[in-house]
């Protein structure tokens, strides 16, 4: 990982913890604690996530459309036990890569919820894995407060369009 990306991630992690979770209205963020496949050291990576049900969330190994999978993906394949920070709570998790038919269904759902994801999908010829994190909640349900308030699709499109206009200038 480049020093620049590491520095950016550290700023996102600090802001996440200072604010009790993400305050970005466009994305839900979690902090993924994973063990390095080669180093054996704990790493922390901020990732966008999509809630699947009360105990499962999905993350995309998009690497922002880069030609290779992100390091955290390889780490989870090697060591699927992880820890996640969602909002102010911490959960143990078990990671698994979605099978092809499950991946396709989830990607359709994710792109519908977050249209900007399609740009990362189209930026690379590789198949972007969907990783499911099954949270060990000890009977607790993932609080509804950890999913941003739903809004109609047209409002989401307007926000996405406005962000795209800003980034182009």
C-alpha positions in Angstrom: 0.0 0.0 0.0 1.4 3.4 -0.9 2.2 5.9 1.8 -0.4 8.3 0.3 -3.2 5.7 0.6 -2.0 4.7 4.1 -2.1 8.4 5.2 -5.6 8.8 3.7 -6.9 5.7 5.4 -5.5 6.9 8.7 -7.4 10.2 8.4 -10.6 8.3 7.5 -10.1 6.0 10.5 -9.5 8.9 12.9 -12.6 10.8 11.6 -14.7 7.6 11.8 -13.8 7.0 15.4 -14.1 10.7 16.3 -17.7 10.8 14.8 -18.9 7.5 16.2 -19.0 6.1 12.6 -19.1 7.7 9.2 -20.8 11.0 8.7 -20.7 10.6 4.9 -24.4 10.7 3.8 -23.5 8.8 0.6 -21.8 5.7 2.0 -21.9 3.5 5.1 -18.4 2.8 6.3 -17.0 0.2 8.6 -13.5 -0.4 9.8 -12.2 -3.9 9.0 -9.5 -5.4 11.2 -7.8 -8.2 9.4 -4.6 -10.2 9.7 -1.9 -9.9 7.1 -1.5 -13.1 5.1 2.3 -12.9 5.1 3.1 -10.6 8.0 0.6 -12.0 10.5 0.1 -8.4 11.7 -3.3 -6.8 12.3 -4.3 -4.2 9.7 -7.3 -1.8 9.8 -9.0 -0.8 6.5 -12.0 1.6 6.1 -14.5 0.1 3.7 -17.9 1.0 2.3 -20.4 -1.7 3.2 -24.0 -2.7 2.3 -26.2 -4.3 4.8 -27.6 -7.7 3.6 -29.5 -8.7 6.8 -29.4 -8.3 10.5 -26.0 -10.1 10.8 -24.4 -9.9 7.4 -22.8 -7.0 5.5 -21.2 -7.0 2.1 -18.0 -5.2 1.0 -16.5 -5.0 -2.5 -12.9 -5.9 -3.3 -13.0 -3.2 -6.0 -9.7 -1.6 -5.1 -11.2 1.5 -6.8 -11.2 -0.3 -10.1 -7.5 -1.1 -10.0 -6.3 -4.2 -12.0 -5.6 -6.3 -8.9 -7.5 -7.2 -5.8 -6.8 -5.1 -2.7 -4.5 -6.5 0.0 -7.3 -6.8 2.5 -9.1 -9.3 0.2 -6.0 -11.6 0.1 -5.7 -11.3 3.8 -9.4 -12.4 4.4 -9.0 -15.3 2.0 -6.0 -16.5 4.0 -7.5 -15.6 7.4 -11.3 -15.2 7.3 -11.7 -14.4 11.0 -11.9 -10.6 11.4 -13.3 -7.8 13.5 -15.4 -4.9 12.3 -16.2 -1.6 13.8 -19.7 -0.4 12.7 -20.8 2.9 14.2 -19.7 2.7 17.9 -19.9 -1.1 18.1 -17.3 -3.8 17.4 -18.2 -7.2 16.1 -16.2 -10.4 15.4 -16.9 -11.5 11.9 -16.2 -14.4 9.5 -15.6 -13.5 5.9 -16.5 -15.5 2.8 -16.4 -14.7 -0.9 -19.8 -14.8 -2.5 -20.4 -17.6 -5.1 -20.9 -16.5 -8.7 -24.8 -16.5 -8.7 -24.9 -14.9 -5.2 -22.3 -12.3 -6.3 -24.4 -11.3 -9.4 -27.6 -10.8 -7.3 -25.7 -8.8 -4.7 -24.0 -6.6 -7.2 -27.3 -5.7 -8.8 -28.7 -4.8 -5.4 -25.5 -2.8 -4.5 -25.5 -0.8 -7.8 -29.2 0.0 -7.3 -28.5 1.4 -3.9 -25.2 3.1 -4.8 -25.1 3.9 -8.6 -21.5 5.2 -8.4 -20.3 1.6 -7.8 -20.9 0.8 -11.4 -17.9 3.1 -12.3 -15.5 0.9 -10.3 -17.0 -2.2 -11.9 -16.5 -0.8 -15.4 -13.0 0.5 -14.7 -11.4 -3.0 -14.6 -11.7 -6.2 -16.7 -11.2 -8.3 -13.5 -14.2 -9.8 -11.7 -14.6 -7.8 -8.5 -15.3 -10.1 -5.6 -18.1 -9.5 -3.1 -17.1 -10.4 0.4 -19.7 -11.2 2.9 -18.9 -10.5 6.6 -21.1 -12.6 8.8 -21.1 -10.8 12.1 -21.1 -12.5 15.5 -23.5 -10.4 17.3 -24.1 -12.6 20.4 -27.9 -12.3 19.7 -27.7 -8.6 19.1 -29.2 -7.4 15.8 -27.3 -4.9 13.7 -29.0 -1.8 14.8 -31.1 -0.1 12.1 -29.3 3.2 13.0 -26.2 1.8 11.2 -27.9 2.0 7.8 -28.4 5.5 6.5 -31.9 6.7 6.2 -33.5 5.4 3.0 -34.4 8.0 0.4 -36.0 7.6 -2.9 -33.9 6.6 -5.9 -34.2 9.9 -7.7 -32.7 11.8 -4.6 -29.8 9.3 -4.6 -29.3 9.9 -8.4 -29.3 13.7 -7.9 -26.6 13.4 -5.1 -24.5 11.1 -7.3 -24.9 13.4 -10.3 -23.9 16.4 -8.2 -20.8 14.6 -6.9 -19.8 13.7 -10.4 -20.2 17.3 -11.6 -18.0 18.5 -8.7 -15.3 15.9 -9.3 -15.1 16.7 -13.1 -14.3 20.4 -12.4 
